[in-house]
Amino acid sequence: MIKLLKIQRKMASHGAQTSWEWLLFCLLLPLSLMYGLISWLRAVVYRQGWLPRYRARVPVISVGNLAVGGTGKTPVVDWLLKEAARQGKRVAVVSRGYGGSYKAKVGVVADGTGVCLSAAAAGDEPVLLARRNPGAIILVARKRAAGVAYATTRFAVDLVVLDDAFQHHAVERDLDLVLLDALRPFGNRWPLPAGLLREFPRALARADLLLLTRAGADPQLEPLGLPVYVSRHQLAEEAYRLDGGSQPLLALRGLKVFAFAGIGAPQGFFAALQQAGLTLAGCLPLADHCRYSRSLVDKINALAENCELLLTTEKDAVKLSGIKFHLPCYLVPMDIQIENHEAFRAEVQKLWRPEMRVSPELMEILACPKCKQAVELAEDGLSICCPACRLRYPVRDGIPVMLLDEASEE
């Protein structure tokens, strides 16, 4: 069975190449057509108003994807939470709580003062977001509409972020942000089970913004008629020990490391560790949202017998409280870098503030703090440019930030 799943995964990601892959593809194709048709019909039924959609009284952002597997949604939701908080907005995240045992209508994972539910109850991603954003409201709800209604009435939030909701049509949204893995944005372009997609690629017509994740130096994507932004995931500079304390990630170079990860794309985590210069004496990829049973912990201890330390992801770490390994275990957070982040921020901020531009009168008196020469407003209105120094200063909420520490080179 494991071998068959590996064949299916390879075929779905890169297309059928061997005779066995073609045979499996032909057997699964009718199911994929049925799956894709059902997904299309659901979208049509909601779009035509034949089934009701809940409309919140505050802006709603949906963060989702087209393919199964890890595209890095959690770091993007984390970025949105931090950005909205920086603007003084009270934000709630509503998640389905996949992998959690909580069965009630709405579960409060975090109420703005601390974490209220465990990863076993709420799922690992909501708890991770709650730990990263102590002031945020994090909810889990099987029916997302109930979670959104609770967030707006109980907590009076200014903005709701729906986690993994591109295929969830029962809640209206003001912005559909869809993530595509730059390494395999569509796989073989077929829905499950012959492919990786939850819907046919044409479903992207519903999206408002596309964000390529895990992009290389020059990512390529066919024209889709939508704004496309590019992002890269990177390891944090610090590694944090599960029982307390931290040290620079680079300080772990030269040690024999055993890495394990239960995320959507564990090989990407292992590759990032190696690119950081760490020596992986062994690694164990695990299923996304896996549960750390006693037998799994024993397996990790046995595989890492000749190593000096363990490394895992921040998402896995939320499920490891109280678990004792034979070796010191560190977590390494994963952050996201968005290219042209000022433009991306402006797209998102349209939801909670009117467009504000720098007035011509203000431009007449502004000068570059480095060379004291006149500056120019960029065409998109999102930055101030100094032609002499070739520096670019950001504009936030219509206010130029004329600080050298904030400037970037053109």
C-alpha positions, 0 to 999 in steps of 0.5 A: 500500500505504501508503495502504491501511495508513493506511485500515486504521489509521484504521478499526481505531482509530475504526471504519469511517466512509467507504465505502472503510473499510466495504468494507475492514472487511467484507473483513477481518472473517472474518480477525478472527473467526478470529484472535479465535477462535484466541486464545480457544482458546489461552487455554482450552487453557492454562486447562484444563490441556491444555497445561503451564504453568511455575510459578516458585518466586518471584512473577511479574508480567505486564505486557501489553496488549490492543491492538497499538501503544504503550501505554507498557509500558516506563515501567511495567516501569521503575516496577516495577523501581525500586519493587522495588529500593527495597524491597530486592528482586532483580528480573529482567525476561524479555522476548521481545526483539522486533526483536533478532537473538539466537537462543540459548535465553536471552540475558543483556542485563544481569547486575546489573553492566552491559549485556551485549548490544546493542540489535541483538541483544536489542531496544531495550526490554530494553537501555533497561531495562538502562540505566535500572536498572543493578542489575537482571537483564534477560533475553531468551528466545523461550520465556519459561519458559526465561528465568524458570527461568534467572532464578531458578536462575542469579541467585536473584531474588526477583521476575520481571516478564514484559514483554508477556506477557498473551497468553503463557500458558505461564508462570503469573503471580501478577499480570496487569497490563494496560495500556489506552491511555485515548485508544483503549482498544479501538479499534473493539473487533475483533481484528486485522486489522480492528481493533487488538486481540490478543483480544476485550475479554472476555479482560480477565476474566483480568486482575487490575489495569488501568492506563490510560495517557496519560490526560487530565483525566477519563478514561472507561472502561466498568465492567469489574469490575476495579481500574482505575488511571490514569497519564500519561506526561510528558517528563523535564525534561532533554534528553541529547545523544547524544555527552554532556552535557545541558541543560534541555528548556525551554532548547531553546525557540525553536530549530528542532527536527526530531523523529523517533521509532520507537515504538508511538505517535510522534505522542504524543511529538511532541505532548508536545514541542509541549506543552512549548513546543518548535518542531517545524520537522518530524517523522518518525514511524517504525515501532516497533523500526525499524532505523537504516540508512544510508539512514534516517540520510541521510533524517533529515539531509536533512529536518532540513537547515534545523533547529538540532537533532534530538530523539528518544526514549530508546528510539530512542537505544539504537540510535544508538550510533556514528551521526553526524548533521549536527546535535546530537541529543538524547534526551528520556526519558519518565516515568510518573505514576500517580494514587493511586500509594500504592494501586497500590503496595500492590496490587503489593507484596502479592506480596512482603510480607504485609499490614502495618497500623499498630497502634491503639497506635501511632496513639495517640501519632502527631501531625502534624509540622506542627500537632502535632495528632492524626492518623487512619488512612485507611480503606485503611490506606495513609496517615495523615491530619491533619484540621487541616492536611488533609495525608496522610502515606504508610504504607510496609511498615506504618510511617508516614512522618511527614515534611512532605516526604513529605506530600500535600494531601488 
